[in-house]
Amino acid sequence: MEEFPGGLQFHRKKESMKKIMSGDSNAYIFHMSWTTNKDNKLKFFEQMGEWYLNKQCIGKEAHEITDGNSGILDSNVDGVLTKHCC
């Protein structure tokens, strides 16, 4: 469960969340289950610094946010996405 934490950890497992937020966790995906409605899920992911979709990209199709060849527009040379939609 440590690799796939979710809303249960967020809402009820304070020590697990401290470990995740400090980077001392093996988690590589976080699902905000146990959380009501999309608005709350978005708010909690934003508070954690784990929301990567920019508002200007919501509702756009893939061809509108990709360069058509190698992926997301505006990724920098280090492979870190800086100005991106998702």
C-alpha positions as CSV (number, residue, x, y, z in Angstrom):
1,M,0.0,0.0,0.0
2,E,3.0,2.3,0.5
3,E,3.6,2.6,-3.2
4,F,-0.1,3.4,-4.0
5,P,-1.4,5.7,-1.2
6,G,-4.8,7.3,-1.5
7,G,-7.4,9.3,0.3
8,L,-7.3,7.0,3.3
9,Q,-3.7,8.0,4.0
10,F,-4.5,11.6,3.3
11,H,-7.5,11.8,5.6
12,R,-6.6,9.3,8.4
13,K,-2.9,8.4,8.4
14,K,-1.0,11.4,9.5
15,E,2.4,9.6,9.8
16,S,2.1,8.2,6.3
17,M,1.4,11.7,4.9
18,K,4.4,13.1,6.7
19,K,6.6,10.5,5.1
20,I,5.1,11.2,1.7
21,M,5.5,14.9,2.0
22,S,9.1,14.7,3.3
23,G,10.1,12.5,0.4
24,D,10.8,9.5,2.6
25,S,8.2,7.3,0.8
26,N,8.4,4.8,-2.0
27,A,5.0,6.1,-3.3
28,Y,4.9,6.8,-7.0
29,I,1.2,7.3,-7.6
30,F,-1.4,8.9,-5.3
31,H,-5.1,8.3,-5.8
32,M,-7.4,10.7,-3.9
33,S,-10.0,8.0,-3.1
34,W,-12.0,8.4,0.1
35,T,-12.5,12.1,-0.9
36,T,-15.8,13.4,-1.9
37,N,-16.2,15.3,-5.2
38,K,-13.7,16.5,-7.8
39,D,-13.4,20.0,-6.2
40,N,-12.1,18.6,-2.9
41,K,-9.8,16.2,-4.7
42,L,-8.3,19.1,-6.7
43,K,-8.0,21.3,-3.7
44,F,-6.1,18.6,-1.7
45,F,-3.8,17.8,-4.6
46,E,-3.0,21.5,-5.0
47,Q,-2.3,21.9,-1.3
48,M,0.1,19.0,-1.5
49,G,1.9,20.5,-4.6
50,E,0.9,17.4,-6.6
51,W,-1.5,18.9,-9.2
52,Y,0.3,19.4,-12.5
53,L,-2.5,20.4,-14.9
54,N,-2.5,24.1,-15.7
55,K,-5.9,25.8,-15.8
56,Q,-5.4,27.1,-19.4
57,C,-5.1,23.4,-20.6
58,I,-8.4,22.2,-19.1
59,G,-10.7,21.1,-21.9
60,K,-8.1,21.0,-24.6
61,E,-7.3,18.1,-26.8
62,A,-3.9,16.5,-26.9
63,H,-3.0,18.0,-30.3
64,E,-3.5,21.5,-28.8
65,I,-0.9,21.0,-26.1
66,T,1.7,18.8,-27.8
67,D,4.2,19.6,-30.4
68,G,3.1,16.7,-32.6
69,N,6.4,14.9,-32.4
70,S,8.0,14.4,-29.1
71,G,5.5,15.3,-26.5
72,I,4.3,18.3,-24.4
73,L,5.1,21.8,-25.6
74,D,7.7,23.8,-23.8
75,S,9.6,21.1,-21.9
76,N,13.1,22.3,-21.2
77,V,16.4,20.5,-22.2
78,D,16.8,19.0,-18.7
79,G,13.6,17.0,-19.2
80,V,11.8,19.1,-16.5
81,L,8.5,20.4,-17.7
82,T,8.3,24.1,-17.0
83,K,5.5,25.6,-19.1
84,H,3.2,22.7,-19.6
85,C,-0.4,21.6,-19.5
86,C,-0.1,18.3,-17.9
